[in-house]
Amino acid sequence: MGNNKISIVVPIYKVPEQYLRMCINSLITQSYENIEILLVDDGSPDSCGKICDEYGKRDSRVQ
């Protein structure tokens, strides 16, 4: 399983900022690094999209 890429899909809509950041931070700090994190923002009217973009720029595994 060491070479297999795991995709993690996180649906996002109106999530309080602190919980969204906590979720993404827990995913990017996992010991298994061969992952892709797909953050799916369904047009949330808050700052969720901006936060997703921020993490995507910092970590290439986040899309």
CHARMM internal coordinates of N, CA and C (Angstrom, degrees):
IC EDIT
DIST 1 N 1 CA 1.4533
DIST 1 CA 1 C 1.5248
ANGL 1 N 1 CA 1 C 111.20
DIST 1 C 2 N 1.3042
ANGL 1 CA 1 C 2 N 119.05
DIHE 1 N 1 CA 1 C 2 N -13.10
DIST 2 N 2 CA 1.4508
ANGL 1 C 2 N 2 CA 122.74
DIHE 1 CA 1 C 2 N 2 CA -175.46
DIST 2 CA 2 C 1.5105
ANGL 2 N 2 CA 2 C 115.46
DIHE 1 C 2 N 2 CA 2 C -58.95
DIST 2 C 3 N 1.3441
ANGL 2 CA 2 C 3 N 118.11
DIHE 2 N 2 CA 2 C 3 N -28.20
DIST 3 N 3 CA 1.4505
ANGL 2 C 3 N 3 CA 120.50
DIHE 2 CA 2 C 3 N 3 CA -178.34
DIST 3 CA 3 C 1.5217
ANGL 3 N 3 CA 3 C 113.16
DIHE 2 C 3 N 3 CA 3 C -98.48
DIST 3 C 4 N 1.2933
ANGL 3 CA 3 C 4 N 117.93
DIHE 3 N 3 CA 3 C 4 N -7.01
DIST 4 N 4 CA 1.4597
ANGL 3 C 4 N 4 CA 121.18
DIHE 3 CA 3 C 4 N 4 CA -178.38
DIST 4 CA 4 C 1.5172
ANGL 4 N 4 CA 4 C 110.99
DIHE 3 C 4 N 4 CA 4 C -76.71
DIST 4 C 5 N 1.3304
ANGL 4 CA 4 C 5 N 115.04
DIHE 4 N 4 CA 4 C 5 N 134.66
DIST 5 N 5 CA 1.4653
ANGL 4 C 5 N 5 CA 119.60
DIHE 4 CA 4 C 5 N 5 CA 175.90
DIST 5 CA 5 C 1.5282
ANGL 5 N 5 CA 5 C 108.43
DIHE 4 C 5 N 5 CA 5 C -86.62
DIST 5 C 6 N 1.2876
ANGL 5 CA 5 C 6 N 115.77
DIHE 5 N 5 CA 5 C 6 N 134.47
DIST 6 N 6 CA 1.4579
ANGL 5 C 6 N 6 CA 122.15
DIHE 5 CA 5 C 6 N 6 CA 178.08
DIST 6 CA 6 C 1.5142
ANGL 6 N 6 CA 6 C 108.17
DIHE 5 C 6 N 6 CA 6 C -108.68
DIST 6 C 7 N 1.3345
ANGL 6 CA 6 C 7 N 115.74
DIHE 6 N 6 CA 6 C 7 N 129.94
DIST 7 N 7 CA 1.4682
ANGL 6 C 7 N 7 CA 121.43
DIHE 6 CA 6 C 7 N 7 CA 176.87
DIST 7 CA 7 C 1.5189
ANGL 7 N 7 CA 7 C 108.75
DIHE 6 C 7 N 7 CA 7 C -98.84
DIST 7 C 8 N 1.3102
ANGL 7 CA 7 C 8 N 115.37
DIHE 7 N 7 CA 7 C 8 N 131.03
DIST 8 N 8 CA 1.4662
ANGL 7 C 8 N 8 CA 121.67
DIHE 7 CA 7 C 8 N 8 CA 177.92
DIST 8 CA 8 C 1.5195
ANGL 8 N 8 CA 8 C 106.73
DIHE 7 C 8 N 8 CA 8 C -116.91
DIST 8 C 9 N 1.3301
ANGL 8 CA 8 C 9 N 116.10
DIHE 8 N 8 CA 8 C 9 N 119.60
DIST 9 N 9 CA 1.4569
ANGL 8 C 9 N 9 CA 121.57
DIHE 8 CA 8 C 9 N 9 CA -178.27
DIST 9 CA 9 C 1.5302
ANGL 9 N 9 CA 9 C 108.25
DIHE 8 C 9 N 9 CA 9 C -104.66
DIST 9 C 10 N 1.3431
ANGL 9 CA 9 C 10 N 115.12
DIHE 9 N 9 CA 9 C 10 N 125.13
DIST 10 N 10 CA 1.4636
ANGL 9 C 10 N 10 CA 120.79
DIHE 9 CA 9 C 10 N 10 CA -178.94
DIST 10 CA 10 C 1.5305
ANGL 10 N 10 CA 10 C 108.36
DIHE 9 C 10 N 10 CA 10 C -119.64
DIST 10 C 11 N 1.3475
ANGL 10 CA 10 C 11 N 117.46
DIHE 10 N 10 CA 10 C 11 N 105.90
DIST 11 N 11 CA 1.4669
ANGL 10 C 11 N 11 CA 119.20
DIHE 10 CA 10 C 11 N 11 CA 175.88
DIST 11 CA 11 C 1.5298
ANGL 11 N 11 CA 11 C 109.54
DIHE 10 C 11 N 11 CA 11 C -74.60
DIST 11 C 12 N 1.3294
ANGL 11 CA 11 C 12 N 116.00
DIHE 11 N 11 CA 11 C 12 N 138.27
DIST 12 N 12 CA 1.4655
ANGL 11 C 12 N 12 CA 120.22
DIHE 11 CA 11 C 12 N 12 CA -175.08
DIST 12 CA 12 C 1.5219
ANGL 12 N 12 CA 12 C 110.16
DIHE 11 C 12 N 12 CA 12 C -132.26
DIST 12 C 13 N 1.3141
ANGL 12 CA 12 C 13 N 116.19
DIHE 12 N 12 CA 12 C 13 N 126.24
DIST 13 N 13 CA 1.4544
ANGL 12 C 13 N 13 CA 121.71
DIHE 12 CA 12 C 13 N 13 CA 172.89
DIST 13 CA 13 C 1.5242
ANGL 13 N 13 CA 13 C 108.66
DIHE 12 C 13 N 13 CA 13 C -158.46
DIST 13 C 14 N 1.3148
ANGL 13 CA 13 C 14 N 116.51
DIHE 13 N 13 CA 13 C 14 N 116.14
DIST 14 N 14 CA 1.4747
ANGL 13 C 14 N 14 CA 123.12
DIHE 13 CA 13 C 14 N 14 CA 178.78
DIST 14 CA 14 C 1.5326
ANGL 14 N 14 CA 14 C 113.15
DIHE 13 C 14 N 14 CA 14 C 52.87
DIST 14 C 15 N 1.3244
ANGL 14 CA 14 C 15 N 115.45
DIHE 14 N 14 CA 14 C 15 N 49.76
DIST 15 N 15 CA 1.4620
ANGL 14 C 15 N 15 CA 120.68
DIHE 14 CA 14 C 15 N 15 CA 177.36
DIST 15 CA 15 C 1.5189
ANGL 15 N 15 CA 15 C 107.81
DIHE 14 C 15 N 15 CA 15 C -94.89
DIST 15 C 16 N 1.3288
ANGL 15 CA 15 C 16 N 118.44
DIHE 15 N 15 CA 15 C 16 N 130.90
DIST 16 N 16 CA 1.4696
ANGL 15 C 16 N 16 CA 118.83
DIHE 15 CA 15 C 16 N 16 CA 175.69
DIST 16 CA 16 C 1.5314
ANGL 16 N 16 CA 16 C 110.40
DIHE 15 C 16 N 16 CA 16 C -55.74
DIST 16 C 17 N 1.3175
ANGL 16 CA 16 C 17 N 116.13
DIHE 16 N 16 CA 16 C 17 N 137.75
DIST 17 N 17 CA 1.4680
ANGL 16 C 17 N 17 CA 122.50
DIHE 16 CA 16 C 17 N 17 CA -173.07
DIST 17 CA 17 C 1.5179
ANGL 17 N 17 CA 17 C 113.08
DIHE 16 C 17 N 17 CA 17 C -51.09
DIST 17 C 18 N 1.3314
ANGL 17 CA 17 C 18 N 118.83
DIHE 17 N 17 CA 17 C 18 N -43.91
DIST 18 N 18 CA 1.4708
ANGL 17 C 18 N 18 CA 120.25
DIHE 17 CA 17 C 18 N 18 CA -176.25
DIST 18 CA 18 C 1.5272
ANGL 18 N 18 CA 18 C 111.43
DIHE 17 C 18 N 18 CA 18 C -64.77
DIST 18 C 19 N 1.3397
ANGL 18 CA 18 C 19 N 118.42
DIHE 18 N 18 CA 18 C 19 N -33.48
DIST 19 N 19 CA 1.4631
ANGL 18 C 19 N 19 CA 120.95
DIHE 18 CA 18 C 19 N 19 CA 179.86
DIST 19 CA 19 C 1.5262
ANGL 19 N 19 CA 19 C 111.29
DIHE 18 C 19 N 19 CA 19 C -75.46
DIST 19 C 20 N 1.3103
ANGL 19 CA 19 C 20 N 116.70
DIHE 19 N 19 CA 19 C 20 N -36.60
DIST 20 N 20 CA 1.4583
ANGL 19 C 20 N 20 CA 120.15
DIHE 19 CA 19 C 20 N 20 CA 177.69
DIST 20 CA 20 C 1.5240
ANGL 20 N 20 CA 20 C 109.64
DIHE 19 C 20 N 20 CA 20 C -64.66
DIST 20 C 21 N 1.3121
ANGL 20 CA 20 C 21 N 116.97
DIHE 20 N 20 CA 20 C 21 N -46.57
DIST 21 N 21 CA 1.4627
ANGL 20 C 21 N 21 CA 120.26
DIHE 20 CA 20 C 21 N 21 CA 179.02
DIST 21 CA 21 C 1.5318
ANGL 21 N 21 CA 21 C 111.08
DIHE 20 C 21 N 21 CA 21 C -63.26
DIST 21 C 22 N 1.3144
ANGL 21 CA 21 C 22 N 117.81
DIHE 21 N 21 CA 21 C 22 N -40.05
DIST 22 N 22 CA 1.4614
ANGL 21 C 22 N 22 CA 122.02
DIHE 21 CA 21 C 22 N 22 CA 178.82
DIST 22 CA 22 C 1.5344
ANGL 22 N 22 CA 22 C 110.22
DIHE 21 C 22 N 22 CA 22 C -62.13
DIST 22 C 23 N 1.3132
ANGL 22 CA 22 C 23 N 116.83
DIHE 22 N 22 CA 22 C 23 N -42.59
DIST 23 N 23 CA 1.4595
ANGL 22 C 23 N 23 CA 122.08
DIHE 22 CA 22 C 23 N 23 CA 179.29
DIST 23 CA 23 C 1.5256
ANGL 23 N 23 CA 23 C 110.76
DIHE 22 C 23 N 23 CA 23 C -63.10
DIST 23 C 24 N 1.3263
ANGL 23 CA 23 C 24 N 117.00
DIHE 23 N 23 CA 23 C 24 N -51.54
DIST 24 N 24 CA 1.4565
ANGL 23 C 24 N 24 CA 120.50
DIHE 23 CA 23 C 24 N 24 CA -177.30
DIST 24 CA 24 C 1.5289
ANGL 24 N 24 CA 24 C 110.79
DIHE 23 C 24 N 24 CA 24 C -64.94
DIST 24 C 25 N 1.3161
ANGL 24 CA 24 C 25 N 117.04
DIHE 24 N 24 CA 24 C 25 N -42.05
DIST 25 N 25 CA 1.4673
ANGL 24 C 25 N 25 CA 120.37
DIHE 24 CA 24 C 25 N 25 CA 178.74
DIST 25 CA 25 C 1.5213
ANGL 25 N 25 CA 25 C 111.46
DIHE 24 C 25 N 25 CA 25 C -60.60
DIST 25 C 26 N 1.3289
ANGL 25 CA 25 C 26 N 117.31
DIHE 25 N 25 CA 25 C 26 N -39.53
DIST 26 N 26 CA 1.4667
ANGL 25 C 26 N 26 CA 119.24
DIHE 25 CA 25 C 26 N 26 CA 179.86
DIST 26 CA 26 C 1.5223
ANGL 26 N 26 CA 26 C 111.03
DIHE 25 C 26 N 26 CA 26 C -67.20
DIST 26 C 27 N 1.3273
ANGL 26 CA 26 C 27 N 117.35
DIHE 26 N 26 CA 26 C 27 N -32.21
DIST 27 N 27 CA 1.4643
ANGL 26 C 27 N 27 CA 120.31
DIHE 26 CA 26 C 27 N 27 CA 179.19
DIST 27 CA 27 C 1.5241
ANGL 27 N 27 CA 27 C 111.87
DIHE 26 C 27 N 27 CA 27 C -72.98
DIST 27 C 28 N 1.3188
ANGL 27 CA 27 C 28 N 117.62
DIHE 27 N 27 CA 27 C 28 N -42.73
DIST 28 N 28 CA 1.4708
ANGL 27 C 28 N 28 CA 119.41
DIHE 27 CA 27 C 28 N 28 CA -175.78
DIST 28 CA 28 C 1.5289
ANGL 28 N 28 CA 28 C 112.50
DIHE 27 C 28 N 28 CA 28 C -76.22
DIST 28 C 29 N 1.3173
ANGL 28 CA 28 C 29 N 117.89
DIHE 28 N 28 CA 28 C 29 N -13.23
DIST 29 N 29 CA 1.4688
ANGL 28 C 29 N 29 CA 120.36
DIHE 28 CA 28 C 29 N 29 CA 178.49
DIST 29 CA 29 C 1.5249
ANGL 29 N 29 CA 29 C 112.78
DIHE 28 C 29 N 29 CA 29 C -101.29
DIST 29 C 30 N 1.3192
ANGL 29 CA 29 C 30 N 118.03
DIHE 29 N 29 CA 29 C 30 N 10.33
DIST 30 N 30 CA 1.4616
ANGL 29 C 30 N 30 CA 121.32
DIHE 29 CA 29 C 30 N 30 CA 176.60
DIST 30 CA 30 C 1.5278
ANGL 30 N 30 CA 30 C 110.01
DIHE 29 C 30 N 30 CA 30 C -61.77
DIST 30 C 31 N 1.3093
ANGL 30 CA 30 C 31 N 116.92
DIHE 30 N 30 CA 30 C 31 N 151.34
DIST 31 N 31 CA 1.4636
ANGL 30 C 31 N 31 CA 120.35
DIHE 30 CA 30 C 31 N 31 CA 179.30
DIST 31 CA 31 C 1.5316
ANGL 31 N 31 CA 31 C 111.42
DIHE 30 C 31 N 31 CA 31 C -71.94
DIST 31 C 32 N 1.3187
ANGL 31 CA 31 C 32 N 118.13
DIHE 31 N 31 CA 31 C 32 N -28.08
DIST 32 N 32 CA 1.4666
ANGL 31 C 32 N 32 CA 121.34
DIHE 31 CA 31 C 32 N 32 CA 176.72
DIST 32 CA 32 C 1.5194
ANGL 32 N 32 CA 32 C 106.97
DIHE 31 C 32 N 32 CA 32 C -84.49
DIST 32 C 33 N 1.3190
ANGL 32 CA 32 C 33 N 117.19
DIHE 32 N 32 CA 32 C 33 N 114.54
DIST 33 N 33 CA 1.4626
ANGL 32 C 33 N 33 CA 120.68
DIHE 32 CA 32 C 33 N 33 CA -171.03
DIST 33 CA 33 C 1.5186
ANGL 33 N 33 CA 33 C 115.02
DIHE 32 C 33 N 33 CA 33 C -97.20
DIST 33 C 34 N 1.3363
ANGL 33 CA 33 C 34 N 118.41
DIHE 33 N 33 CA 33 C 34 N -12.45
DIST 34 N 34 CA 1.4567
ANGL 33 C 34 N 34 CA 120.60
DIHE 33 CA 33 C 34 N 34 CA -177.38
DIST 34 CA 34 C 1.5350
ANGL 34 N 34 CA 34 C 109.81
DIHE 33 C 34 N 34 CA 34 C -84.26
DIST 34 C 35 N 1.3257
ANGL 34 CA 34 C 35 N 114.53
DIHE 34 N 34 CA 34 C 35 N 67.04
DIST 35 N 35 CA 1.4663
ANGL 34 C 35 N 35 CA 120.78
DIHE 34 CA 34 C 35 N 35 CA -177.40
DIST 35 CA 35 C 1.5237
ANGL 35 N 35 CA 35 C 109.73
DIHE 34 C 35 N 35 CA 35 C -128.95
DIST 35 C 36 N 1.3171
ANGL 35 CA 35 C 36 N 114.46
DIHE 35 N 35 CA 35 C 36 N 158.98
DIST 36 N 36 CA 1.4602
ANGL 35 C 36 N 36 CA 120.49
DIHE 35 CA 35 C 36 N 36 CA 166.21
DIST 36 CA 36 C 1.5211
ANGL 36 N 36 CA 36 C 105.44
DIHE 35 C 36 N 36 CA 36 C -124.46
DIST 36 C 37 N 1.3010
ANGL 36 CA 36 C 37 N 115.33
DIHE 36 N 36 CA 36 C 37 N 137.07
DIST 37 N 37 CA 1.4618
ANGL 36 C 37 N 37 CA 121.53
DIHE 36 CA 36 C 37 N 37 CA -178.12
DIST 37 CA 37 C 1.5205
ANGL 37 N 37 CA 37 C 107.42
DIHE 36 C 37 N 37 CA 37 C -111.87
DIST 37 C 38 N 1.3110
ANGL 37 CA 37 C 38 N 115.79
DIHE 37 N 37 CA 37 C 38 N 114.00
DIST 38 N 38 CA 1.4585
ANGL 37 C 38 N 38 CA 121.37
DIHE 37 CA 37 C 38 N 38 CA -177.99
DIST 38 CA 38 C 1.5251
ANGL 38 N 38 CA 38 C 108.64
DIHE 37 C 38 N 38 CA 38 C -102.18
DIST 38 C 39 N 1.3131
ANGL 38 CA 38 C 39 N 116.58
DIHE 38 N 38 CA 38 C 39 N 107.33
DIST 39 N 39 CA 1.4603
ANGL 38 C 39 N 39 CA 122.27
DIHE 38 CA 38 C 39 N 39 CA 179.11
DIST 39 CA 39 C 1.5249
ANGL 39 N 39 CA 39 C 107.56
DIHE 38 C 39 N 39 CA 39 C -93.26
DIST 39 C 40 N 1.3162
ANGL 39 CA 39 C 40 N 116.23
DIHE 39 N 39 CA 39 C 40 N 114.91
DIST 40 N 40 CA 1.4618
ANGL 39 C 40 N 40 CA 121.42
DIHE 39 CA 39 C 40 N 40 CA -175.64
DIST 40 CA 40 C 1.5270
ANGL 40 N 40 CA 40 C 108.60
DIHE 39 C 40 N 40 CA 40 C -106.30
DIST 40 C 41 N 1.3391
ANGL 40 CA 40 C 41 N 115.38
DIHE 40 N 40 CA 40 C 41 N 100.94
DIST 41 N 41 CA 1.4599
ANGL 40 C 41 N 41 CA 121.79
DIHE 40 CA 40 C 41 N 41 CA 178.72
DIST 41 CA 41 C 1.5226
ANGL 41 N 41 CA 41 C 107.96
DIHE 40 C 41 N 41 CA 41 C -92.41
DIST 41 C 42 N 1.3076
ANGL 41 CA 41 C 42 N 116.70
DIHE 41 N 41 CA 41 C 42 N 114.13
DIST 42 N 42 CA 1.4671
ANGL 41 C 42 N 42 CA 122.19
DIHE 41 CA 41 C 42 N 42 CA -176.06
DIST 42 CA 42 C 1.5282
ANGL 42 N 42 CA 42 C 111.03
DIHE 41 C 42 N 42 CA 42 C -90.39
DIST 42 C 43 N 1.3276
ANGL 42 CA 42 C 43 N 116.39
DIHE 42 N 42 CA 42 C 43 N 50.21
DIST 43 N 43 CA 1.4642
ANGL 42 C 43 N 43 CA 120.24
DIHE 42 CA 42 C 43 N 43 CA 176.72
DIST 43 CA 43 C 1.5148
ANGL 43 N 43 CA 43 C 113.95
DIHE 42 C 43 N 43 CA 43 C 72.25
DIST 43 C 44 N 1.3041
ANGL 43 CA 43 C 44 N 117.07
DIHE 43 N 43 CA 43 C 44 N 31.15
DIST 44 N 44 CA 1.4573
ANGL 43 C 44 N 44 CA 121.30
DIHE 43 CA 43 C 44 N 44 CA -179.81
DIST 44 CA 44 C 1.5330
ANGL 44 N 44 CA 44 C 110.09
DIHE 43 C 44 N 44 CA 44 C -58.16
DIST 44 C 45 N 1.3390
ANGL 44 CA 44 C 45 N 118.02
DIHE 44 N 44 CA 44 C 45 N 132.55
DIST 45 N 45 CA 1.4644
ANGL 44 C 45 N 45 CA 121.29
DIHE 44 CA 44 C 45 N 45 CA -175.69
DIST 45 CA 45 C 1.5346
ANGL 45 N 45 CA 45 C 114.37
DIHE 44 C 45 N 45 CA 45 C -78.30
DIST 45 C 46 N 1.3214
ANGL 45 CA 45 C 46 N 117.33
DIHE 45 N 45 CA 45 C 46 N 2.79
DIST 46 N 46 CA 1.4635
ANGL 45 C 46 N 46 CA 120.44
DIHE 45 CA 45 C 46 N 46 CA -179.03
DIST 46 CA 46 C 1.5315
ANGL 46 N 46 CA 46 C 110.29
DIHE 45 C 46 N 46 CA 46 C -103.36
DIST 46 C 47 N 1.3102
ANGL 46 CA 46 C 47 N 117.82
DIHE 46 N 46 CA 46 C 47 N -152.76
DIST 47 N 47 CA 1.4644
ANGL 46 C 47 N 47 CA 121.27
DIHE 46 CA 46 C 47 N 47 CA -175.55
DIST 47 CA 47 C 1.5271
ANGL 47 N 47 CA 47 C 113.56
DIHE 46 C 47 N 47 CA 47 C -91.21
DIST 47 C 48 N 1.3223
ANGL 47 CA 47 C 48 N 118.06
DIHE 47 N 47 CA 47 C 48 N 13.34
DIST 48 N 48 CA 1.4654
ANGL 47 C 48 N 48 CA 121.01
DIHE 47 CA 47 C 48 N 48 CA -178.22
DIST 48 CA 48 C 1.5295
ANGL 48 N 48 CA 48 C 112.21
DIHE 47 C 48 N 48 CA 48 C -58.30
DIST 48 C 49 N 1.3082
ANGL 48 CA 48 C 49 N 118.05
DIHE 48 N 48 CA 48 C 49 N -44.63
DIST 49 N 49 CA 1.4622
ANGL 48 C 49 N 49 CA 121.27
DIHE 48 CA 48 C 49 N 49 CA -179.25
DIST 49 CA 49 C 1.5122
ANGL 49 N 49 CA 49 C 112.12
DIHE 48 C 49 N 49 CA 49 C -61.33
DIST 49 C 50 N 1.3069
ANGL 49 CA 49 C 50 N 116.41
DIHE 49 N 49 CA 49 C 50 N -40.92
DIST 50 N 50 CA 1.4632
ANGL 49 C 50 N 50 CA 121.84
DIHE 49 CA 49 C 50 N 50 CA 178.98
DIST 50 CA 50 C 1.5323
ANGL 50 N 50 CA 50 C 110.71
DIHE 49 C 50 N 50 CA 50 C -64.65
DIST 50 C 51 N 1.3090
ANGL 50 CA 50 C 51 N 116.71
DIHE 50 N 50 CA 50 C 51 N -40.46
DIST 51 N 51 CA 1.4659
ANGL 50 C 51 N 51 CA 121.76
DIHE 50 CA 50 C 51 N 51 CA 179.01
DIST 51 CA 51 C 1.5304
ANGL 51 N 51 CA 51 C 109.99
DIHE 50 C 51 N 51 CA 51 C -65.69
DIST 51 C 52 N 1.3251
ANGL 51 CA 51 C 52 N 116.75
DIHE 51 N 51 CA 51 C 52 N -42.62
DIST 52 N 52 CA 1.4713
ANGL 51 C 52 N 52 CA 121.06
DIHE 51 CA 51 C 52 N 52 CA 178.31
DIST 52 CA 52 C 1.5196
ANGL 52 N 52 CA 52 C 110.28
DIHE 51 C 52 N 52 CA 52 C -60.35
DIST 52 C 53 N 1.3198
ANGL 52 CA 52 C 53 N 116.75
DIHE 52 N 52 CA 52 C 53 N -45.33
DIST 53 N 53 CA 1.4723
ANGL 52 C 53 N 53 CA 120.99
DIHE 52 CA 52 C 53 N 53 CA 178.87
DIST 53 CA 53 C 1.5341
ANGL 53 N 53 CA 53 C 110.91
DIHE 52 C 53 N 53 CA 53 C -61.42
DIST 53 C 54 N 1.3157
ANGL 53 CA 53 C 54 N 115.73
DIHE 53 N 53 CA 53 C 54 N -40.77
DIST 54 N 54 CA 1.4663
ANGL 53 C 54 N 54 CA 121.11
DIHE 53 CA 53 C 54 N 54 CA 179.83
DIST 54 CA 54 C 1.5304
ANGL 54 N 54 CA 54 C 110.73
DIHE 53 C 54 N 54 CA 54 C -59.16
DIST 54 C 55 N 1.3225
ANGL 54 CA 54 C 55 N 117.12
DIHE 54 N 54 CA 54 C 55 N -47.21
DIST 55 N 55 CA 1.4672
ANGL 54 C 55 N 55 CA 120.71
DIHE 54 CA 54 C 55 N 55 CA -179.96
DIST 55 CA 55 C 1.5242
ANGL 55 N 55 CA 55 C 111.04
DIHE 54 C 55 N 55 CA 55 C -68.97
DIST 55 C 56 N 1.3326
ANGL 55 CA 55 C 56 N 118.15
DIHE 55 N 55 CA 55 C 56 N -34.58
DIST 56 N 56 CA 1.4552
ANGL 55 C 56 N 56 CA 121.73
DIHE 55 CA 55 C 56 N 56 CA 178.09
DIST 56 CA 56 C 1.5161
ANGL 56 N 56 CA 56 C 112.21
DIHE 55 C 56 N 56 CA 56 C -62.97
DIST 56 C 57 N 1.3129
ANGL 56 CA 56 C 57 N 117.31
DIHE 56 N 56 CA 56 C 57 N -33.26
DIST 57 N 57 CA 1.4657
ANGL 56 C 57 N 57 CA 121.64
DIHE 56 CA 56 C 57 N 57 CA 178.65
DIST 57 CA 57 C 1.5277
ANGL 57 N 57 CA 57 C 111.76
DIHE 56 C 57 N 57 CA 57 C -75.56
DIST 57 C 58 N 1.3367
ANGL 57 CA 57 C 58 N 115.89
DIHE 57 N 57 CA 57 C 58 N -29.23
DIST 58 N 58 CA 1.4647
ANGL 57 C 58 N 58 CA 120.26
DIHE 57 CA 57 C 58 N 58 CA -177.48
DIST 58 CA 58 C 1.5213
ANGL 58 N 58 CA 58 C 113.89
DIHE 57 C 58 N 58 CA 58 C -85.36
DIST 58 C 59 N 1.3310
ANGL 58 CA 58 C 59 N 117.40
DIHE 58 N 58 CA 58 C 59 N -27.44
DIST 59 N 59 CA 1.4584
ANGL 58 C 59 N 59 CA 121.04
DIHE 58 CA 58 C 59 N 59 CA -174.88
DIST 59 CA 59 C 1.5215
ANGL 59 N 59 CA 59 C 109.11
DIHE 58 C 59 N 59 CA 59 C -137.51
DIST 59 C 60 N 1.3266
ANGL 59 CA 59 C 60 N 117.36
DIHE 59 N 59 CA 59 C 60 N 119.63
DIST 60 N 60 CA 1.4659
ANGL 59 C 60 N 60 CA 121.34
DIHE 59 CA 59 C 60 N 60 CA -175.80
DIST 60 CA 60 C 1.5249
ANGL 60 N 60 CA 60 C 112.94
DIHE 59 C 60 N 60 CA 60 C -66.37
DIST 60 C 61 N 1.3248
ANGL 60 CA 60 C 61 N 117.96
DIHE 60 N 60 CA 60 C 61 N -14.69
DIST 61 N 61 CA 1.4672
ANGL 60 C 61 N 61 CA 120.39
DIHE 60 CA 60 C 61 N 61 CA 178.50
DIST 61 CA 61 C 1.5212
ANGL 61 N 61 CA 61 C 112.24
DIHE 60 C 61 N 61 CA 61 C -78.72
DIST 61 C 62 N 1.3170
ANGL 61 CA 61 C 62 N 116.93
DIHE 61 N 61 CA 61 C 62 N -14.57
DIST 62 N 62 CA 1.4654
ANGL 61 C 62 N 62 CA 122.15
DIHE 61 CA 61 C 62 N 62 CA -177.33
DIST 62 CA 62 C 1.5278
ANGL 62 N 62 CA 62 C 109.86
DIHE 61 C 62 N 62 CA 62 C -94.93
DIST 62 C 63 N 1.3059
ANGL 62 CA 62 C 63 N 115.34
DIHE 62 N 62 CA 62 C 63 N 126.14
DIST 63 N 63 CA 1.4684
ANGL 62 C 63 N 63 CA 121.17
DIHE 62 CA 62 C 63 N 63 CA 178.63
DIST 63 CA 63 C 1.5023
ANGL 63 N 63 CA 63 C 109.49
DIHE 62 C 63 N 63 CA 63 C -128.51
END
COOR INIT
IC SEED 1 N 1 CA 1 C
IC BUILD
